[in-house]
Amino acid sequence: MCGIAGWVDPCGLVRDGERVVAAMAETLSRRGPDGHGVWADSHAALAHRRLAVLDPEHGHQPMVATDDADRTLAALAYTGEVFNHAELRGTLELLGHKFTTRTDTEVVLHACLEWGLDAVHRLHGMFAFAYWDVATRRLLLVRDRLGIKPLCYRTHGEGVRFGSEPKALLVPGPAPAVDTDGLRDFLSCVRTPGRTLLHGIQEVRPGTVLVVDPRGVREHRYWQLESVPHTDELPTTIDTVGGLLDEITTGCLHADVRLGALLSGGLDSSALTALAQRGLDPAGAVLPTFSVDFAGNATDFVPDALRSTPDAPYVRDMAAHCGFDHRDIVLDTAALTDPAVRGAVVAARDLPAAGDLDSSLYLLFEAVREHATVVLSGECADEVFGGYSWFHDPQAIARPDYPWRYFAGRSGTARALLREDVAAELDLTAHRAAHYQQALTEIPTLPGESADQRRMREVLWLHFTHWLPDLLDRKDRLSMAVGLEVRVPFCDHRLIEYAFNIPWQQHTFDGREKSLLRAAVAGLLPHSVTTRTKAPYPITQDPAYDRALREQAADLVANPSAPVWVYLDRNRLRERLQHPRTDRATRSGIDFALNFDIWLDHLTKPTPVTPRFGVTG
């Protein structure tokens, strides 16, 4: 797992390219603390920051391929993991390719040499890479099917500049401006594939190759979900899900560095860690696992509508049942409210972060990094198996809107703080309605489906395309900010393709959420975990957090020149601070205001890295 950056112009010279892309890659140094490199020719310059996971002694990047006369054929800057690289290596060796490292990077390079654009169909995993063909002056910017690994770009003359994160594209470059539609998306809790919060900077869409050559810049979509009939009966479906999970998880266990897993005591992480431990057993290894908790939570925990139980008892049950080498990461309020941590989180995410949800995840990853370089995570199981509460709320499903609309906190709290003129200009209600209607037109249909099954197909598709990307981006940014690789087996495209077409009646055959996952792994888990009600990622309940939050917000309100007042109403935030009780909505709104201000302040600093901020339509 690494960071990449580059500048390519197939029709013109890339002047001073090595210096420029080295500066771009320096902004990504946290993604790759183990090494750096630059390669350049007349039309292209690639840079790389390395987090060494496979074959740490070799595999330096950018990696080049040469012919028998030692002429460069192609160059590659790559980040991610291709989990079937050993199988592909064998195929390529039979075709005459020779390898000098044990890395998947070299396999991807030779796959592109052999199969060109079609190579991407053979890759299983999470990846983003730039492949430059010297003879044809053609760049391929490739992103994995689900968009697990980030990759963004901006046009530059006849070519493009690209990087793992938007910050790489601001060095050097024109002043960034907030993209109005990007801001509308953010405040509405939806994602438009390819769009970012900064005008002129786009993401390579998931499942897409951006082709840049003398003919111009164009997209090639190589993967998307398709609707096909599901003919398996329930027992076969359960067995197939179990088999896929076993195969996928085992494939994610290969690393030449320390590997562990995140464990919350919920069904998703417990299933994953149990499968991983079973996959490690033949080697006699014990899986290190890590959980997050908050100081005082053991005595101060209060159940609410979202979370009826704390994680700790279920984590202990799983650790005892499977024999994990477990560590509890206990976070205190001082760290969660540290302005330096808040600033680091906003800088890592390149957007206004989500309060202590993001700060605690960042601190968890920072602590885990002391014990492991790679961890497994249960992200995406809720989307694959229908785990969220709104999947099972008839009113939420029936509304002509995104099902999570009335459950996601950012939208309502942010709207309540907007200045009236800004709210009128953004018109979030109209934007969201149009966004939703457009999304519906893109969903693949299946003739003969009932209306109910059709609706649940829509709900699943909307989550994969307009909800999950935000969660994957969050996990990638906050983990890579501390040099930690997070693997997400539930995001494997083979599992998603299969689960997407399973009739909803099978998804809920036992009357609960995630019925298929529970049935597929029931024999591996303790009874307490298989019967546990779903609980979301935890937040601290320490009153000291709310007090510190209010103090920081009071300082913000006292500063009339803060950048955030371009968008937010200062009096409305002041009114929030006068509420005697900091409920969930108030807390979310205060966190949003603080982080929005930090993000805007980063953009307005008159430095080469963060040039002056502007607003564009």
Stockholm file with secondary structure:
# STOCKHOLM 1.0

chainA/1-617         MCGIAGWVDPCGLVRDGERVVAAMAETLSRRGPDGHGVWADSHAALAHRRLAVLDPEHGHQPMVATDDADRTLAALAYTGEVFNHAELRGTLELLGHKFTTRTDTEVVLHACLEWGLDAVHRLHGMFAFAYWDVATRRLLLVRDRLGIKPLCYRTHGEGVRFGSEPKALLVPGPAPAVDTDGLRDFLSCVRTPGRTLLHGIQEVRPGTVLVVDPRGVREHRYWQLESVPHTDELPTTIDTVGGLLDEITTGCLHADVRLGALLSGGLDSSALTALAQRGLDPAGAVLPTFSVDFAGNATDFVPDALRSTPDAPYVRDMAAHCGFDHRDIVLDTAALTDPAVRGAVVAARDLPAAGDLDSSLYLLFEAVREHATVVLSGECADEVFGGYSWFHDPQAIARPDYPWRYFAGRSGTARALLREDVAAELDLTAHRAAHYQQALTEIPTLPGESADQRRMREVLWLHFTHWLPDLLDRKDRLSMAVGLEVRVPFCDHRLIEYAFNIPWQQHTFDGREKSLLRAAVAGLLPHSVTTRTKAPYPITQDPAYDRALREQAADLVANPSAPVWVYLDRNRLRERLQHPRTDRATRSGIDFALNFDIWLDHLTKPTPVTPRFGVTG
#=GR chainA/1-617 SS CEEEEEEECTTSCCTTHHHHHHHHHHTTGGGCBTEEEEEECSSEEEEEEECCCSSTTSCCSSEEEECTTCCEEEEEEEEEEETTHHHHHHHHHHTTCCCSSSCHHHHHHHHHHHHGGGGGGGCCEEEEEEEEETTTTEEEEEECTTCCSCCEEEEETTEEEEESSGGGGGSSCSCCEEEHHHHHHHHHTCCCTTBCSBTTCEECCTTEEEEEETTEEEEEECCCCCCCCCCCCHHHHHHHHHHHHHHHHHHTTCCSSCEEEECCSSHHHHHHHHHHHHHHGGGTCCCEEEEEEETTHHHHCCCCSSCSSCSHHHHHHHHHHHTCEEEEEEECHHHHTCHHHHHHHHHHHTSCCCHHHHHHHHHHHHHHTTTCSEEECCTTHHHHHTCSGGGGCHHHHHSSSCTTTTTCHHHHHHHHHBCHHHHHHHCHHHHHHHHHHHHHHTSCCCTTCCHHHHHHHHHHHHHHHHTHHHHHHHHHHHHHTTTCEEECGGGCHHHHHHHHTSCHHHHTTTSSTTHHHHHHHGGGSCHHHHTCCCCCSCCCCCHHHHHHHHHHHHHHHTCTTCGGGGTBCHHHHHHHHHCSSCCHHHHHHHHHHHHHHHHHHHHHSCSSSSCCCEEEC
#=GC SS_cons         CEEEEEEECTTSCCTTHHHHHHHHHHTTGGGCBTEEEEEECSSEEEEEEECCCSSTTSCCSSEEEECTTCCEEEEEEEEEEETTHHHHHHHHHHTTCCCSSSCHHHHHHHHHHHHGGGGGGGCCEEEEEEEEETTTTEEEEEECTTCCSCCEEEEETTEEEEESSGGGGGSSCSCCEEEHHHHHHHHHTCCCTTBCSBTTCEECCTTEEEEEETTEEEEEECCCCCCCCCCCCHHHHHHHHHHHHHHHHHHTTCCSSCEEEECCSSHHHHHHHHHHHHHHGGGTCCCEEEEEEETTHHHHCCCCSSCSSCSHHHHHHHHHHHTCEEEEEEECHHHHTCHHHHHHHHHHHTSCCCHHHHHHHHHHHHHHTTTCSEEECCTTHHHHHTCSGGGGCHHHHHSSSCTTTTTCHHHHHHHHHBCHHHHHHHCHHHHHHHHHHHHHHTSCCCTTCCHHHHHHHHHHHHHHHHTHHHHHHHHHHHHHTTTCEEECGGGCHHHHHHHHTSCHHHHTTTSSTTHHHHHHHGGGSCHHHHTCCCCCSCCCCCHHHHHHHHHHHHHHHTCTTCGGGGTBCHHHHHHHHHCSSCCHHHHHHHHHHHHHHHHHHHHHSCSSSSCCCEEEC
//
